Amino acid sequence: MSDPLFPDGTCTQQHAVKNRYQTEIFNMAETHSLQDMRQQAAVAAKVFVQRDYTSGTMCQFQTKFPSELETKIDKQQFEETIRTLNNLYAEAEKLGSQSFIEGCLACLTAYTVFLCMETHYEKVLKKIAKYIQEQNDKIYAPRGLLLTDPIERGLRVIEITIYEDRSFTR
Amino acid sequence: MKPGGGCSSSTGAQPPLCPGRRSRNPRRKWQVFPGRNRFYCDGRIMMARQAGVFYLTLVLILLTCGLFFAFDCPYLASHLSPAIPAVGAALFVFVMGMLLRASFSDPGVLPRATPDEAADLERQIANTTKSHSTGCSKPPPRTREVLINGQTVKLKYCFTCKIFRPPRASHCSLCDNCVERFDHHCPWVGNCVGRRNYRFFYLFILSLSFLTIFIFAFVVTHVVHRSKRTGFLTTLKDSPVVVCFFSVWSIVGLSGFHTYLISSNQTTNEDIKGTWSKKEGKDNYNPYSYGSVLTNCCSALCGPLPPRSAAQFNSIYLYSCDQDQCIQSTKFVLQAAATPLLHSDPVVLAPLPAKTATLGGPCAYLAPAQPSLPSCTGDVLTPRDAAAVDSRCSHHLHLHHLHHPHRFASPEETPCSTPQGALPCPAHMHLQHPPPPLPPPPAPYDPITQDALHEDSVRGLVKLSSV
């Protein structure tokens, strides 16, 4: 049997290399499982969690559980995610002594200080991005859902993509 | 945007270009920005379309200060105190800094709704209209009411941006954008004044009023001082008198007005429309005010400065392309893993049109769902090519070299494979790329709604969200 991929090697060498190759591929496939699911699945629907303006212009999202997700995820889990996000955004926009000092320092240096350091808001946004990824990896992706970081939508909505349940074999 | 690259089978409309190659500039988000703004310095500077008055402002300030420093300062420094020009210079630098910052910043533009979001909103509106309709022909105005701190606020629907505007946001017709906490469009500054640049605008007019009063006062001092020695007419002959009397009052007046607005936490828009005035109703009050003047001032001037939320204009637009690359190569991997490694033809790594002249690497946008990927190029990528692609396209790509002596280039050598884990290409991309000073670049704004393109953009979004 001549393996067109390995035409030059001897039989044993071929098999050894091929086995190694297959192992590598399977390892890669495993690490790509998240993406695999997504690329195998098609988008079934999108749910948009809107902003909650009852406390003013602060960035808060509605914790109301959308009906489309009823079969997909636990209500408590979803509310927990939204509530954590709301707390993180509240922390970003908090008017505390830290933000006041940062603002004053920035004003005195004619805002050149932000060339060297990140604003508090940016730091929290990074935290939020990490949290959303973590939630996606642990909770939402296994259920065929995906949260989109609201910053990508101008902090207007949390977009939740529902993927079709299409199982695939490896 | 025409499909780029050598791949004729691509269905996408955005031009896939390798960011590593500088022969053609990659399309950035700001290049496809739908509003009427001008961008400079690779998207870092954002201004309105008509910036003529801004240049006039610059000229006036530079001219006035230039004349002051040239004619009055030498006399004042020598006869009164050298601190005078020093303070003047400091004020001048601060004024210019604030002006440029106010003019060049993104005022807080809200990104327009994605097609999915717009469709979802339309569906919701249609449902509410259906439930309320009584057969009337005219569609009701699209508004939503929210209760903010006990005050009912109407959110209006923006037909251009296809969103319900957040409270205090307004659509600027000059810039054709919805802006958060919209104050006004200032032609002198050449930009809208909104949430992100209001404090710069306020500091600009405040410092400018100090500067004009300073210059006015010291010019008068200079004239008076000199006239005592040489006589009034000789003084006027020797140095031009910079009279900024009228500008002093208009700028001081504007500063005073904005100080009042800040202390009551209102925008110019709200004040002019009388949104929160008692004339509208006895119970009408401003729900955004914190109650105390000090807190209002602190929140306006020292509050946290939100980053650009309309998705980092200087980030690369093509992330969805790269995602596809990853997806395609992953698909290939799965295919290979699922079936025995026996192909009748050599394994073709279509995602890498390395042979094409226009681009290399992970940036090719391909038609989706092609498991065997008969590529546009139909080439077998050799390790040598992979290396070339690597060096040409992305120095950041992790190539998991198998050190095969064979001609076959394993999928591991495809630019997008990251066996290490969940971090897809764009993570590497934006780590190595001249990083925008802002949070990770998100999914591209995609106004085009071709199905395949859309689906892949979604996949791209998926990838990006996992970063």
Interface residues (C-beta under 8 A of the other chain):
Chain A: D3 P4 L5 F6 D8 G9 V17 K18 R20 Y21 Q22 E24 I25 F26 N27 M28 A29 T31 H32 L34 Q35 D36 R38 Q39 A42 V43 K46 F48 R51 Y53 T54 S55 G56 T57 A92 E93 K94 L95 S99 F100 E102 G103 C104 A106 C107 A110 Y111 T119 H120 Y121 E122 L125 K126 A129 I132 Q133 N136 D137 A141 L146 L147 T148 D149 I151 E152 R153 G154 L155 R156 V157 E159 T161 F168 T169 R170
Chain B: V93 F94 G97 M98 R101 L110 P111 A113 T114 D116 E117 D120 L121 V146 L147 I148 N149 V153 L155 I163 P166 P167 R168 E180 R181 F200 L203 P287 Y288 T295 C298 S299 L301 C302 G303 P304 L305 P306 P307 S309 A310 A311 C326 I327 T330 K331 V333 L334 A336 A337 A338 L341 L342 H343 S344 D345 P346 V347 H400 L402 H404 P405 H406 F408 S410 P411 E412 S417 T418 P419 Q420 G421 A422 P424 L438 P439 P440 P442 A443 E455 V458 R459 L461 V462 K463 L464 S465 S466 V467
